[in-house]
Amino acid sequence: MNNDARELSLRDYWRVVRRRKWVVAAAVIACVGPAIALSALQDPVYEAKATMAVRTLPGNSIFGSDYLGSVDPKRAIANEIQVLGSDIVLQRLQQNLGLTTDLPEVSGSSSPDSDVVSASVRSGNPATAQMLADAYVQAYIDVKRDQTVVGLTAASAALETKFEALVLQIQALDDQVDAVPESQQADLEKSLAGQRVALVAQQSGFKERLDQMQVDAALSTGGAQLVQPAQLPEVPVEPTPVRTGALALVVGLMLGLGAVFLLDYADDSVHSTEELEAAAGGVPVLSVVPSDPPPDNRPVSISRPDDLAVEAYRTLRTNLQFLGLDRPLRIIQVTSAAPGEGKTTTASNLAVALARAGLRVSLVDADLRRPRLHEVFAVDGSRGLTDALLGEPLELLTTVLEVDGGHIELLPAGRAPANPSELLGGKRMKALLQHLAATMDIVVVDSAPVLPVTDSVVLSGSVDAVVLVAQAGRTSGKQSAETVSVLNRVSAPLVGVIMNRVAARKLRSGGYGYGYGYGYGGYARKQGDAKVPSSDRVAAGR
């Protein structure tokens, strides 16, 4: 239940998770199981990796240019990785291998601050992965070399054109000298000597550069070189059941925890004594009753006296007796917020616990809408309270039930009237209860739920104490608060609440305390069903 009145602690969150741990477990199983199963069904995939060094200095691009501007090494390496995975490299690989079928793709990567590029290839066959990794590197080197050679060849052709132009210019100067008379050739040679020397020097430089380019074209590797050939992979990179299972576990835990807190946010039901007391506006919890079902239709206090639930009803009895030290509690009304929360079960077992303590108990079924006490004790319920309110003698309508150490006089509900609220709130009902309280030690009244009808509200004016039953995990905090508010508006003597049908394992593990009655629980356990001392009998109203 969400409780915004106080700040939640880590312990509160842990309680929420522990309360719905099956949601977390289901989410984990739903994620981990299929993930591991699918991982186990996958075919193994092997990865081989070959490394190469790539020069990224200016003048060594794949086009063989002489650009000397600034180059970003990281961007240059990223460009080369793109080239490695391009179609031109794939086509060269197919050409080198003599294949036309589709081949696995290559994945390129580089280390920070280095010119080393890794080429990774994955395949279902480890030998194929190793061979293709080396082949991709070789295809990349071939493409780089071819493109560099093409660039150098184009530059060489341009230089040859310029070289031939220089030859023609020198030849034109020589022809100009030969065209004049011999007496003038010496003077003309002197005037053209500087120009011819410059052309010859330029021609020599072009010749040297052309020869260098031709050598570079013959020896070029394209600026890439194999550093480490691929090794034969022995362990597959896919599938990875352990890693997949671990990731699925994390995802399952996250989904499960998210679902738990979402359910807790939407769930307004009470799950602990603290939540119940907070919803009830501070009304104390008198007892926490486990949900162990009895072996038959009888109250568990009769069918299984040693059950854990019986101890809870003894605690309830003891707490009510101590509450009666200040004022007599002769008539105790048991009700709930809504139907099905266990008020009839509580009333019948409380009556048995009081009778076994040596008290004479009158158990009245005042739930005229849906009476059940006659079914619980297997008696005739055709006549009872409604007949008594019409004036019939009580001794003809009650059934005496013998229990160890005492007895219970049961007054069933009888015939269903047309106006239950008017009957229960009238003077005859009050007089009847006063008569029973005068002749018996204590009267336990099972009444209808508070919220659906007003029967219990009008009846509360004729009793000494009202006990409210709330079912753990079902009764909402809003219902509990509304019920207490309704009873407080009519000044009903609400003395406490009972948390009913709590999982027994939670009680054994310490998930719930006995609330208000924990301090007196030892007395009830030590005394068992022994007779109550005289002081307690006086507190009970005798």
C-alpha positions in Angstrom: 0.0 0.0 0.0 1.2 3.5 -0.8 1.6 5.6 2.3 2.5 9.2 1.4 2.3 10.3 5.0 5.8 9.3 5.8 9.0 9.0 3.9 9.8 5.5 2.7 13.0 3.9 3.8 15.2 1.2 2.2 13.6 -1.3 4.5 10.1 -0.3 3.2 11.3 -0.8 -0.4 12.8 -4.2 0.5 9.5 -5.2 2.0 7.7 -4.2 -1.2 10.1 -6.4 -3.2 10.0 -9.3 -0.8 6.2 -9.2 -0.8 6.0 -9.5 -4.6 9.2 -11.4 -5.2 7.3 -13.8 -7.5 6.9 -10.9 -9.9 10.6 -10.4 -10.0 11.2 -14.1 -10.3 8.7 -14.4 -13.2 10.3 -11.5 -15.0 13.8 -13.0 -14.6 12.7 -16.4 -15.8 10.8 -14.8 -18.8 13.9 -13.0 -19.9 16.7 -15.4 -19.0 15.0 -18.6 -20.2 14.3 -17.6 -23.8 17.6 -15.7 -24.1 19.7 -18.7 -23.1 17.5 -21.0 -25.3 17.9 -18.8 -28.4 21.6 -18.5 -27.7 22.0 -22.2 -27.5 20.1 -22.7 -30.8 22.4 -20.2 -32.7 25.2 -21.5 -35.0 28.7 -20.6 -33.8 30.3 -17.6 -35.4 34.1 -17.2 -35.5 36.0 -13.9 -35.9 39.5 -13.5 -37.4 41.4 -10.2 -37.3 44.3 -9.0 -39.5 46.1 -5.7 -38.9 47.9 -3.4 -41.3 49.8 -0.1 -41.1 48.3 2.8 -43.2 50.4 5.9 -44.0 48.3 9.1 -43.7 51.1 11.7 -44.4 50.4 14.3 -47.1 51.5 13.3 -50.6 50.6 9.6 -49.9 46.9 9.5 -50.4 45.4 6.8 -52.4 45.4 9.1 -55.5 49.1 9.8 -55.2 48.7 13.6 -55.1 51.4 15.9 -53.9 49.1 18.0 -51.7 51.1 19.4 -48.8 48.3 21.0 -46.8 47.4 20.0 -43.3 45.7 16.5 -42.8 43.8 15.3 -39.8 45.2 11.9 -39.0 42.0 10.7 -37.3 39.9 11.8 -40.3 42.4 10.2 -42.7 42.2 6.8 -40.8 38.4 7.0 -40.8 38.5 7.5 -44.5 40.8 4.5 -45.0 38.4 2.4 -42.9 35.6 3.4 -45.2 37.7 2.5 -48.2 38.4 -0.9 -46.6 34.7 -1.7 -46.5 33.9 -0.2 -50.0 32.6 -2.1 -53.0 35.9 -1.5 -54.9 37.8 -3.5 -52.3 35.2 -6.2 -52.3 35.3 -6.5 -56.1 39.1 -6.7 -55.9 38.8 -9.5 -53.3 36.4 -11.4 -55.5 38.9 -10.9 -58.4 41.8 -12.1 -56.3 40.0 -15.2 -55.1 38.3 -15.9 -58.4 34.8 -15.9 -56.8 31.5 -14.3 -57.9 29.5 -15.3 -54.8 28.7 -12.9 -51.9 31.3 -12.9 -49.2 31.1 -11.9 -45.6 31.6 -8.2 -44.9 34.7 -6.8 -43.3 34.7 -4.6 -40.2 37.5 -2.0 -39.8 38.7 -0.4 -36.6 41.7 1.5 -35.4 43.5 2.1 -32.1 43.6 5.7 -30.8 46.6 7.7 -31.8 47.9 5.1 -34.2 47.9 4.4 -38.0 47.2 0.7 -37.4 43.9 -0.5 -38.9 42.3 -3.9 -38.0 40.2 -5.8 -40.5 37.8 -8.3 -38.9 35.8 -10.9 -40.7 33.2 -13.2 -39.2 32.2 -16.6 -40.5 30.7 -19.9 -39.3 34.0 -21.6 -40.4 37.2 -20.5 -38.5 39.5 -21.2 -41.4 37.3 -19.2 -43.7 37.3 -16.2 -41.3 41.1 -16.4 -41.1 41.6 -16.6 -44.9 39.1 -13.7 -45.7 40.7 -11.4 -43.1 44.1 -11.7 -44.8 42.4 -11.5 -48.2 40.6 -8.3 -47.4 43.8 -6.7 -46.3 45.6 -7.8 -49.4 42.7 -6.6 -51.6 42.9 -3.2 -49.8 46.7 -3.0 -50.4 46.2 -3.9 -54.1 43.6 -1.2 -54.5 45.7 1.4 -52.8 48.7 0.4 -54.9 46.7 0.5 -58.2 45.3 3.9 -57.3 48.7 5.2 -56.4 50.3 3.9 -59.6 47.5 5.5 -61.6 48.2 8.8 -59.9 51.9 8.5 -60.5 51.4 7.5 -64.1 49.2 10.5 -64.8 51.8 12.8 -63.2 54.5 11.1 -65.3 52.6 11.7 -68.5 52.2 15.4 -67.6 55.9 15.7 -66.9 56.7 14.0 -70.2 54.6 16.5 -72.0 56.4 19.3 -70.4 59.8 17.6 -71.0 59.0 17.3 -74.7 57.9 20.9 -74.8 61.3 21.9 -73.4 63.1 19.8 -75.9 61.3 21.6 -78.7 62.1 25.0 -77.2 65.8 24.1 -77.0 65.7 22.8 -80.6 64.1 26.1 -81.7 67.0 28.1 -80.1 69.5 25.9 -81.9 67.7 26.3 -85.2 67.6 30.1 -84.7 71.4 30.1 -84.3 71.9 27.9 -87.4 69.7 30.2 -89.5 72.1 33.2 -89.2 75.5 33.6 -91.1 78.5 32.0 -89.3 79.9 35.5 -88.6 76.9 36.3 -86.5 76.4 32.9 -84.8 78.9 33.6 -82.1 77.2 36.8 -81.0 73.7 35.1 -81.2 74.8 32.2 -79.2 76.1 34.5 -76.5 72.8 36.4 -76.4 70.8 33.1 -76.2 73.2 31.2 -74.0 71.4 32.2 -70.7 68.0 31.2 -72.0 69.3 27.9 -73.4 71.1 27.1 -70.1 67.8 27.7 -68.1 65.8 25.5 -70.5 68.4 22.7 -70.3 68.5 22.9 -66.5 64.7 22.8 -66.4 64.8 19.9 -68.8 67.2 18.1 -66.5 65.0 18.6 -63.5 61.9 17.3 -65.3 63.9 14.3 -66.5 65.1 13.5 -62.9 61.5 13.9 -61.5 60.1 11.8 -64.3 62.6 9.0 -63.6 61.8 9.2 -59.9 58.1 8.9 -60.6 58.7 5.9 -62.8 60.6 4.2 -60.0 57.9 5.1 -57.5 55.3 3.6 -59.7 57.2 0.4 -60.1 57.9 0.1 -56.3 54.8 1.6 -54.8 52.8 -0.3 -52.2 50.0 2.2 -52.0 50.9 3.4 -48.5 49.6 0.2 -46.7 51.5 -2.8 -45.3 50.4 -6.0 -43.6 51.5 -5.9 -39.9 49.9 -9.0 -38.4 48.3 -11.8 -40.3 45.0 -13.2 -39.0 45.2 -16.1 -36.5 42.9 -19.1 -36.6 40.1 -18.4 -34.1 39.4 -21.2 -31.7 36.6 -19.8 -29.6 33.4 -18.5 -31.3 32.4 -14.9 -30.6 28.7 -15.8 -31.0 26.7 -17.1 -29.3 27.8 -16.2 -25.8 25.3 -17.9 -23.4 27.0 -16.6 -20.2 27.0 -13.0 -21.4 23.6 -13.3 -22.9 22.2 -14.8 -19.7 23.8 -12.1 -17.6 22.4 -9.3 -19.7 19.0 -11.0 -19.7 19.2 -11.4 -15.9 19.9 -7.6 -15.5 17.0 -6.8 -17.9 14.7 -9.2 -16.1 15.6 -7.7 -12.7 14.9 -4.2 -14.0 11.6 -5.2 -15.5 10.6 -7.2 -12.4 11.5 -4.4 -10.0 9.7 -1.9 -12.2 6.6 -4.1 -12.3 6.8 -4.6 -8.5 6.9 -0.9 -7.7 4.2 -0.2 -10.3 1.9 -2.8 -8.7 2.7 -1.4 -5.3 1.8 2.1 -6.5 -1.5 0.8 -7.8 -2.2 -1.4 -4.8 -3.9 0.3 -1.9 -4.4 -2.8 0.2 -2.9 -3.2 3.6 0.0 -5.6 4.0 1.5 -4.8 7.4 0.3 -3.8 10.9 2.0 -0.4 10.4 0.0 0.2 7.2 -3.2 -0.9 8.9 -2.8 1.3 11.9 -1.9 4.2 9.7 -5.0 3.7 7.5 -7.2 3.2 10.7 -6.0 6.5 12.1 -3.9 5.1 14.9 -6.4 2.5 16.1 -4.3 -0.3 17.5 -3.9 -3.8 15.9 -5.1 -6.3 18.5 -4.0 -9.4 16.7 -2.6 -10.8 13.5 -4.3 -14.0 12.3 -2.6 -16.4 9.9 -4.5 -17.7 6.9 -4.1 -21.5 7.6 -7.4 -22.9 6.6 -9.1 -25.3 9.1 -9.5 -29.0 8.1 -13.4 -28.7 8.2 -16.1 -26.1 8.4 -15.8 -25.7 12.2 -13.8 -22.9 13.8 -10.1 -23.7 13.8 -10.1 -23.3 17.6 -12.2 -26.4 17.7 -10.9 -28.5 14.8 -7.2 -27.8 15.3 -6.5 -26.4 18.8 -2.7 -26.3 18.4 -2.8 -24.3 15.1 -0.9 -21.0 14.9 -4.2 -19.1 14.3 -5.6 -20.3 17.6 -2.7 -18.5 19.4 -3.6 -15.3 17.5 -7.2 -15.6 18.8 -5.9 -16.1 22.3 -3.9 -13.0 21.9 -7.0 -11.2 20.8 -8.9 -12.5 23.8 -6.1 -11.4 26.2 -5.9 -7.9 24.6 -9.7 -7.4 24.9 -9.6 -8.5 28.5 -6.8 -6.0 29.3 -8.7 -3.2 27.5 -11.6 -4.1 29.8 -9.6 -3.1 32.9 -10.6 0.6 32.5 -14.2 0.0 31.5 -16.3 -3.1 31.2 -16.4 -4.7 27.8 -19.5 -6.9 28.1 -20.8 -6.7 24.5 -18.2 -6.9 21.7 -19.2 -6.3 18.1 -17.2 -7.8 15.3 -17.5 -6.2 11.8 -15.5 -5.5 8.7 -15.3 -2.9 6.0 -16.5 -5.2 3.2 -17.8 -8.8 2.9 -15.5 -11.7 2.8 -12.8 -10.4 5.1 -13.3 -13.0 7.9 -15.5 -11.3 10.5 -17.7 -14.4 11.1 -14.6 -16.6 11.4 -13.1 -14.1 13.9 -16.3 -13.8 15.9 -16.7 -17.6 16.2 -13.1 -18.3 17.1 -13.0 -15.4 19.6 -16.1 -16.9 21.3 -14.4 -20.3 21.5 -11.2 -18.7 23.0 -13.3 -16.8 25.6 -15.3 -20.0 26.5 -12.1 -22.0 26.9 -10.9 -19.4 29.4 -13.9 -20.3 31.6 -16.3 -17.5 30.5 -19.9 -18.0 29.7 -20.2 -16.6 26.1 -23.2 -15.6 24.2 -22.6 -15.6 20.4 -25.1 -13.6 18.4 -25.4 -13.6 14.6 -26.6 -10.0 13.9 -25.6 -10.2 10.2 -29.2 -10.3 9.0 -28.1 -9.9 5.4 -25.9 -12.9 5.0 -25.9 -15.0 8.3 -23.3 -17.8 8.6 -22.8 -18.7 12.2 -25.4 -21.5 12.0 -23.4 -23.0 9.1 -20.2 -22.7 11.0 -21.5 -24.6 14.0 -23.9 -26.8 12.0 -27.1 -25.8 13.8 -30.6 -24.9 12.7 -30.7 -21.3 11.6 -34.3 -21.0 10.6 -35.2 -19.3 13.9 -33.1 -16.9 16.0 -32.5 -13.2 16.6 -35.3 -11.9 14.4 -37.7 -14.2 16.3 -36.3 -13.0 19.6 -36.9 -9.4 18.6 -40.5 -10.3 17.9 -40.9 -11.6 21.5 -40.2 -15.3 21.4 -38.3 -16.7 24.4 -34.5 -16.8 24.1 -34.2 -20.3 25.6 -36.2 -21.7 22.7 -34.0 -20.0 20.1 -30.4 -20.5 21.4 -28.2 -23.5 21.0 -25.8 -24.5 23.8 -22.4 -25.5 22.4 -20.0 -27.2 24.8 -16.3 -26.5 24.5 -13.4 -27.5 26.7 -13.6 -25.4 29.9 -16.9 -23.7 29.1 -19.9 -23.3 26.8 -21.3 -21.0 24.2 -24.9 -20.1 23.8 -25.4 -19.5 20.0 -28.3 -17.3 18.8 -28.5 -17.6 15.0 -29.9 -14.8 12.8 -33.2 -16.4 12.0 -35.4 -15.3 9.2 -34.3 -12.5 7.0 -36.3 -9.4 7.8 -37.3 -6.7 5.4 -35.8 -3.9 7.5 -32.6 -5.1 9.1 -31.3 -1.6 10.0 -34.5 -0.7 11.9 -34.5 -3.9 13.9 -30.8 -3.7 14.8 -31.0 0.0 15.8 -34.2 -0.3 17.8 -34.8 -0.4 21.5 -35.6 -4.1 21.5 -32.2 -5.0 20.1 -30.5 -2.9 22.8 -32.6 -4.5 25.5 -31.9 -7.9 24.2 -28.1 -7.4 24.3 -28.3 -5.9 27.8 -30.3 -9.0 28.9 -27.6 -11.3 27.4 -24.8 -9.3 29.0 -26.6 -9.5 32.4 -27.0 -13.3 32.2 -23.7 -14.2 30.5 -20.1 -13.2 31.1 -19.6 -11.7 27.6 -21.5 -11.3 24.4 -19.9 -11.6 21.0 -21.9 -10.1 18.1 -21.2 -10.9 14.5 -22.5 -8.0 12.4 -22.7 -7.0 8.7 -20.0 -5.1 6.9 -19.9 -1.4 7.5 -19.5 0.1 4.0 -22.3 -1.8 2.0 -25.1 -1.3 4.6 -25.8 0.7 7.8 -26.7 -2.3 10.0 -23.4 -2.3 11.9 -23.3 1.4 12.3 -26.7 1.6 14.0 -25.9 -1.5 16.0 -22.6 0.0 17.4 -24.7 2.3 19.7 -25.8 -0.8 21.7 -22.4 -2.4 22.3 -19.4 -1.8 24.5 -16.7 -2.4 22.0 -16.3 -2.6 18.2 -13.6 -4.7 16.6 -12.8 -4.2 13.0 -11.5 -7.1 10.8 -9.3 -6.3 7.8 -7.9 -8.9 5.4 -4.2 -8.6 4.6 -3.7 -7.9 0.9 -7.4 -7.4 0.2 -8.7 -4.6 2.4 -7.6 -1.3 1.0 -6.3 1.6 3.1 -9.1 3.7 1.7 -11.7 1.2 2.9 -10.2 1.0 6.3 -10.0 4.8 6.7 -13.6 5.2 5.4 -14.9 2.5 7.8 -13.2 4.1 10.8 -14.5 7.5 9.7 -18.1 6.1 9.5 -17.8 4.6 12.9 -16.3 7.7 14.5 -19.1 9.9 13.1 -21.6 7.9 15.3 -19.1 7.7 18.2 -18.9 3.9 17.9 -16.6 2.4 20.6 -14.0 1.2 18.2 -11.2 -0.4 20.3 -9.0 -2.1 17.7 -8.5 -3.8 14.4 -7.5 -7.3 13.5 -5.3 -8.2 10.5 -6.8 -11.4 9.2 -5.5 -14.1 6.8 -1.9 -13.2 6.8 0.4 -15.8 5.2 1.7 -18.1 8.0 5.2 -18.1 6.6 5.3 -14.3 7.0 4.5 -14.7 10.7 7.1 -17.3 11.1 9.7 -15.2 9.3 9.0 -12.2 11.4 7.3 -10.2 8.6 4.4 -9.2 11.0 4.3 -8.5 14.7 1.4 -9.0 17.0 1.0 -5.3 17.0 -0.7 -4.0 20.1 -1.0 -7.4 21.8 2.6 -8.5 21.5 3.4 -7.4 25.0 0.7 -9.7 26.4 1.1 -12.6 24.0 3.5 -14.4 26.4 0.8 -14.5 29.0 -1.7 -16.1 26.6 0.8 -18.6 25.5 1.8 -19.6 29.0 -1.7 -19.9 30.3 -3.1 -21.6 27.2 -6.7 -22.3 27.7 -6.6 -22.3 31.4 -9.3 -20.4 33.3 -8.8 -16.6 33.5 -7.9 -15.3 37.0 -10.6 -13.5 38.9 -9.1 -10.1 37.9 -9.5 -10.9 34.3 -13.0 -12.2 34.8 -13.9 -8.9 36.4 -12.3 -7.1 33.4 -14.4 -9.2 31.1 -17.5 -8.0 32.9 -18.4 -10.8 35.2 
